[in-house]
Amino acid sequence: MRSICFYFQVHQPYRLKQYRFFDIGKDPNYYDDYQNKFIAERVAQKCYLPMNQLLLDKIEEFGSRFKVAFSISGTALDQFESYTPEVIESFKRLAATGSVEFLSETYSHSLSALKSKAEFTKQVNHHRKRIKELFGQDTETFRNTELVYSDEIGAMVADMGFKTMLTEGAKFILGWKSPNYLYANSINPKLKLLLKNYQLSDDIAFRFSQHSWASWPLTTEKFVGWLNEIDKKEEVVNLFMDYETFGEHQWPETGIFDFMRALPGKVLSMTNYSFNTPSEVASTLQPVGDMHVPTPISWADEERDLSAWLGNELQDEAFDKLYRLEERVRNCDDAWITKNWEYLQTSDHFYYMCTKWFSDGDVHKYFNPYQTPYTAFINYMNVLSDFEIRVNECCKYKAKTLRATSH
């Protein structure tokens, strides 16, 4: 029997407030608390709570025949804890069914894998611990921020004990090969790779309500028909998408909840597919070969590369300045600094600085609270300048205290 693997990414960043040059050195509060609370509560009502209930209903209806997987960023978990604890409780109910797998990722949805193995490992272990505390699961599957992957990143993930990793089925990497098989990391073949079927995933996540799309409206019968048209030799269809697709990006009025409510039953009754979690797929299938990815790929935009976050001088300057602080942050060993250091690494901050306004411009505008990339850059750099002052002050205090105790 062939598998369908549903994976949902749950993420909310800590959005920065308007932080002026004159605030540097004076204001240690960087975040727009009102906006973060407002968005967390809105998305909880529009997406997380109704969609979690829908999935719970489907699991109760079909038992172990219907399964899904989630990765929830640490910044999302922290905001749920502060603003919408009922969301965490609803995820706990899903965890209790035994039909939901929770994945690991970087705690702050960061791009640390590109810059620092030590920071990357630290964040992943932090996230792993939190998932265990909240949902009682020892994670076996890893999903890097924005599905960013390369051979070297995969090898790092394997060294941390993960058996499986998710990434993008990028056409320029696969060539003639299909994403609908299990693959392996080219450096450490023990790490199994599940590749997103971006065509079918994006049909739901992006094109569902697009009236100009030739296949609109998307019905469950139509989608199941596409599944049945896939070559019978192909073993798994990985449907990876943002969880906010349901109710937030695709509004309830589009019929997205009705589509998802009907899909499991249609798949189970009209196809030879079963629903399986990533770890189940990886444990039952054998890789058909290695996937060689010398430079990082992602699931973003047409290019499927890093250009959404690190594609211009603004982004590169901010990213480099941030990680130049790493050693000093570690030497501080201060809880406030460590927390803000993690939150300032969130990939969204660099996404807001993106200057790509061609093929994927509408997507970038939708997710961007700033009027221009330059405004996003200036605001972030002001915050980072204040943060650097506080890191330096902490380091000086630590050094002074150490000298005093050594005499």
C-alpha positions as a printed Julia matrix, in Angstrom:
407×3 Matrix{Float64}:
   0.0    0.0     0.0
   1.25   3.48   -0.83
   1.41   6.27    1.76
   0.23   9.84    2.1
   2.25  11.8     4.63
   0.53  14.97    5.86
   2.89  17.39    7.61
   1.9   20.81    8.97
   4.24  23.62   10.03
   2.99  25.77   12.93
   4.89  29.0    13.45
   4.43  32.49   14.83
   7.38  34.91   15.15
   7.81  37.51   17.85
   7.21  40.63   15.77
   9.32  43.65   16.63
   7.73  46.95   17.59
   8.72  50.2    15.91
  12.17  50.75   17.38
  13.75  54.11   16.6
  17.4   55.15   16.63
  16.7   57.23   19.75
  15.49  54.11   21.6
  18.92  52.46   21.36
  20.45  52.12   24.8
  17.2   53.16   26.49
  14.5   50.57   25.72
  15.1   46.85   26.39
  11.63  45.79   25.22
  11.84  44.93   21.51
   8.53  43.27   20.76
   5.1   44.46   19.72
   3.21  42.72   22.52
  -0.18  44.0    21.39
   0.28  42.82   17.8
   1.73  39.46   18.83
  -1.19  38.81   21.2
  -3.74  40.0    18.64
  -2.37  37.76   15.87
  -1.95  34.73   18.15
  -5.57  35.01   19.32
  -6.88  35.65   15.8
  -5.06  32.71   14.22
  -6.05  30.48   17.15
  -9.73  31.21   16.47
  -9.48  31.08   12.68
  -7.08  28.16   12.29
  -5.52  26.29   15.19
  -8.59  25.52   17.31
 -11.08  24.66   14.53
  -8.51  22.72   12.5
  -7.26  20.78   15.52
 -10.86  19.83   16.3
 -11.42  18.8    12.69
  -8.37  16.53   12.75
  -9.39  15.11   16.12
 -12.83  14.33   14.7
 -11.27  12.56   11.7
  -8.94  10.52   13.93
 -11.89   9.49   16.09
 -13.81   8.56   12.93
 -11.06   6.57   11.2
  -8.87   5.53   14.13
  -5.28   4.68   13.3
  -6.06   4.82    9.56
  -5.72   8.62    9.6
  -2.47  10.21   10.77
  -0.71  13.56   10.51
   2.51  15.22   11.69
   3.3   18.66   13.12
   6.32  20.8    13.75
   5.59  23.7    16.12
   8.28  26.33   16.52
   9.38  27.3    20.01
   8.35  30.91   19.39
   4.83  29.68   18.59
   4.75  27.51   21.71
   5.9   30.43   23.87
   3.14  32.65   22.48
   0.5   29.95   22.91
   1.58  29.62   26.52
   1.27  33.39   27.06
  -1.79  34.23   24.98
  -3.76  31.11   24.0
  -3.07  28.17   26.35
  -6.16  26.44   24.96
  -4.22  25.86   21.74
  -1.57  23.84   23.58
  -4.32  21.82   25.25
  -5.87  21.06   21.86
  -2.51  19.83   20.56
  -2.16  17.67   23.66
  -5.49  16.04   22.85
  -4.2   15.26   19.37
  -0.96  13.84   20.83
  -2.98  11.54   23.09
  -4.59   9.82   20.09
  -1.34   8.14   19.04
  -2.05   9.19   15.45
   0.0   12.4    15.5
   3.77  12.7    15.29
   5.53  15.83   16.55
   8.77  16.79   14.83
  11.81  18.7    16.01
  13.15  21.94   14.54
  15.22  24.9    15.7
  13.58  26.5    18.72
  13.28  29.98   17.27
  12.67  28.96   13.65
  16.17  30.17   12.88
  18.7   29.75   10.07
  21.43  28.8    12.54
  22.26  25.64   10.55
  23.83  27.93    7.95
  26.07  29.73   10.44
  26.81  27.85   13.64
  26.72  24.14   14.39
  26.92  24.87   18.13
  23.93  27.23   18.09
  21.99  24.93   15.77
  22.53  21.95   18.08
  21.64  23.98   21.16
  18.36  25.19   19.67
  17.36  21.76   18.4
  18.0   20.2    21.82
  15.99  23.0    23.44
  13.08  22.31   21.1
  13.33  18.54   21.57
  13.11  18.95   25.33
  10.06  21.21   25.06
   8.2   18.78   22.78
   8.88  15.97   25.24
   7.61  18.07   28.15
   4.42  19.17   26.4
   3.45  16.17   24.28
   5.38  13.25   25.75
   7.12  12.31   22.51
  10.78  11.57   21.86
  11.27  13.08   18.43
  12.81  10.97   15.67
  12.11  13.22   12.68
  13.61  16.62   11.99
  12.29  19.51    9.96
  14.67  22.41    9.51
  13.39  25.99    9.27
  11.72  26.54    5.88
  12.8   22.98    4.91
  16.35  24.31    4.45
  18.57  21.35    3.62
  21.98  20.45    2.25
  24.2   17.4     2.47
  26.15  18.96    5.35
  23.05  20.05    7.25
  21.63  16.53    6.89
  24.85  15.07    8.26
  24.62  17.38   11.31
  21.03  16.27   11.87
  22.06  12.61   11.65
  24.83  13.24   14.21
  22.14  14.45   16.64
  20.42  11.07   16.43
  17.55  11.82   14.07
  16.52   9.03   11.72
  14.45  11.05    9.27
  14.42  14.58    7.85
  11.97  16.47    5.67
  12.95  18.73    2.8
  11.79  20.12   -0.53
  11.48  17.99   -3.64
  13.23  20.7    -5.67
  13.06  20.05   -9.4
  16.56  21.37  -10.08
  17.95  18.85   -7.59
  15.83  15.84   -8.55
  15.95  16.31  -12.3
  14.04  13.39  -13.81
  13.58  11.7   -10.41
  10.29  11.76   -8.53
   9.8   13.2    -5.01
   7.43  10.3    -4.32
  10.1    7.96   -2.97
  12.25   7.73    0.14
  15.82   9.0    -0.28
  18.95   9.13    1.92
  21.53  11.73    2.91
  24.6   11.45    0.66
  27.08  11.86    3.55
  25.32   9.71    6.14
  22.88   7.31    4.42
  21.38   6.38    7.8
  19.39   9.63    7.59
  16.26   9.04    5.51
  14.78  11.93    3.5
  11.13  12.65    2.78
  10.64  15.13   -0.05
   7.71  17.49   -0.41
   5.52  16.95   -3.46
   5.31  20.68   -4.11
   2.77  20.42   -6.92
   0.06  18.72   -4.88
   1.0   20.5    -1.63
   0.79  23.94   -3.22
  -2.49  23.06   -4.92
  -3.95  23.09   -1.41
  -1.75  25.7     0.28
  -1.6   28.38   -2.41
  -3.92  27.66   -5.33
  -7.02  26.44   -3.52
  -8.88  29.76   -3.72
  -7.18  31.09   -6.86
 -10.03  31.61   -9.32
  -7.59  32.16  -12.2
  -6.16  28.66  -11.68
  -7.24  26.31  -14.47
  -8.13  23.6   -11.94
 -10.27  25.81   -9.69
 -12.38  24.86   -7.83
 -10.41  22.08   -6.17
 -12.68  19.28   -4.98
 -11.77  16.16   -3.04
 -12.8   14.03   -6.03
 -10.46  15.97   -8.3
  -7.58  15.75   -5.82
  -8.09  12.03   -5.28
  -8.14  11.62   -9.05
  -4.7   13.23   -9.25
  -3.43  10.89   -6.54
  -4.69   7.89   -8.49
  -2.94   9.11  -11.64
   0.49   8.89   -9.98
   2.62   5.99  -11.23
   1.75   2.9    -9.18
   5.44   2.28   -8.51
   5.81   5.54   -6.6
   5.57   4.87   -2.89
   4.74   8.02   -0.9
   3.12  11.42   -1.51
   4.37  14.0     0.98
   1.91  16.86    1.47
   3.82  19.5     3.44
   2.34  22.95    4.15
   1.93  25.76    6.67
  -0.85  24.92    9.11
  -2.07  28.5     8.82
  -3.22  27.54    5.3
  -6.46  26.45    6.95
  -8.61  29.4     7.94
  -5.91  32.08    7.84
  -4.29  32.02    4.38
  -7.3   30.25    2.88
 -10.36  31.67    4.61
 -13.21  29.4     5.74
 -15.4   30.91    3.01
 -13.17  29.27    0.38
 -14.34  25.84    1.53
 -10.9   24.77    2.77
 -12.28  23.19    5.96
 -14.94  21.3     4.01
 -12.23  20.04    1.67
 -10.09  18.73    4.54
 -13.1   17.29    6.33
 -13.98  15.18    3.29
 -10.48  14.28    2.08
  -9.52  11.45    4.5
 -12.69   9.48    3.78
 -12.34   9.94    0.03
  -8.69   8.83    0.09
  -9.42   5.76    2.2
 -12.43   4.72    0.11
 -11.27   5.6    -3.4
  -7.5    4.92   -3.44
  -4.93   2.38   -2.33
  -3.16   4.97   -0.16
  -2.85   4.84    3.61
  -2.02   7.77    5.89
   1.3    7.48    7.68
   3.55   9.7     9.8
   7.1   10.55    8.64
   8.74   8.09   11.03
   6.38   5.32    9.89
   7.16   5.97    6.23
  10.89   5.98    6.91
  10.72   2.74    8.9
   8.7    0.83    6.28
  10.33   1.97    3.03
  13.86   1.58    1.73
  15.64   4.56    0.14
  15.84   4.31   -3.64
  19.13   6.21   -3.56
  21.07   9.16   -2.15
  20.02  12.75   -2.8
  23.02  14.97   -3.47
  22.43  18.59   -2.38
  25.76  20.49   -2.32
  24.19  23.93   -1.66
  21.18  24.64    0.57
  17.65  24.4    -0.77
  14.34  25.46    0.82
  10.61  25.3     0.15
  10.3   29.03   -0.57
   9.44  30.74   -3.83
  10.04  29.48   -7.34
  13.8   29.33   -6.81
  13.61  26.93   -3.83
  16.82  28.46   -2.48
  17.84  30.86    0.33
  17.16  34.09   -1.56
  13.99  34.85    0.42
  16.15  35.38    3.55
  19.72  35.88    2.35
  19.41  37.33   -1.13
  20.52  40.94   -0.78
  23.03  43.16    1.04
  20.53  44.24    3.71
  19.82  40.65    4.73
  23.47  39.59    4.61
  24.61  42.53    6.74
  21.94  41.94    9.38
  22.56  38.18    9.42
  26.34  38.56    9.75
  26.09  41.21   12.48
  23.72  38.99   14.47
  25.99  35.95   14.46
  29.11  37.98   15.27
  27.54  38.27   18.72
  27.35  34.52   19.29
  30.49  34.03   21.38
  29.77  37.07   23.53
  26.18  35.9    24.09
  27.44  32.5    25.2
  29.97  34.07   27.57
  27.22  36.18   29.16
  25.25  33.13   30.27
  22.28  35.4    31.01
  18.66  34.22   30.67
  17.3   37.52   29.26
  20.09  37.77   26.7
  19.77  34.1    25.7
  16.02  34.42   25.13
  16.33  37.56   23.04
  19.28  36.1    21.15
  17.04  33.21   20.1
  14.07  35.4    19.2
  16.24  37.74   17.09
  17.4   34.75   15.03
  13.88  33.98   13.78
  14.0   33.76    9.98
  10.97  36.05    9.55
  13.08  39.11   10.44
  15.24  38.5     7.37
  12.27  37.56    5.2
  10.83  41.02    5.8
  13.98  42.5     4.22
  13.5   40.59    0.98
  13.6   42.7    -2.2
  12.21  40.02   -4.52
   9.1   41.57   -6.02
   8.7   39.55   -9.19
   7.33  35.99   -9.31
   6.58  35.72   -5.59
   5.96  39.34   -4.7
   2.36  38.91   -3.54
   3.36  36.15   -1.11
   6.09  38.32    0.41
   3.78  41.32    0.76
   1.12  39.21    2.51
   3.54  38.15    5.25
   5.33  41.49    5.66
   4.25  44.03    8.33
   6.7   46.63    6.99
   6.06  49.0     4.1
   9.51  48.44    2.57
  12.43  46.01    3.01
  14.6   48.99    3.99
  12.21  49.9     6.83
  12.41  46.31    8.08
  16.21  46.46    7.92
  16.51  49.76    9.8
  14.1   48.63   12.52
  15.9   45.31   13.0
  19.36  46.93   13.05
  18.22  49.44   15.67
  17.05  46.58   17.88
  20.24  44.66   17.23
  22.36  47.71   18.12
  20.6   47.97   21.49
  20.97  44.24   22.04
  24.7   44.44   21.29
  25.12  47.22   23.86
  23.45  45.05   26.51
  25.51  42.01   25.55
  28.73  44.02   25.84
  27.68  45.44   29.21
  26.9   41.94   30.46
  30.28  40.63   29.29
  32.09  43.49   31.04
  30.14  42.85   34.25
  30.91  39.12   34.09
  34.61  39.82   33.49
  34.73  42.34   36.35
  32.99  39.91   38.71
  35.35  37.11   37.69
  38.41  39.3    38.4
  37.0   40.33   41.77
  36.38  36.74   42.87
  39.78  35.56   41.7
  41.66  37.97   44.02
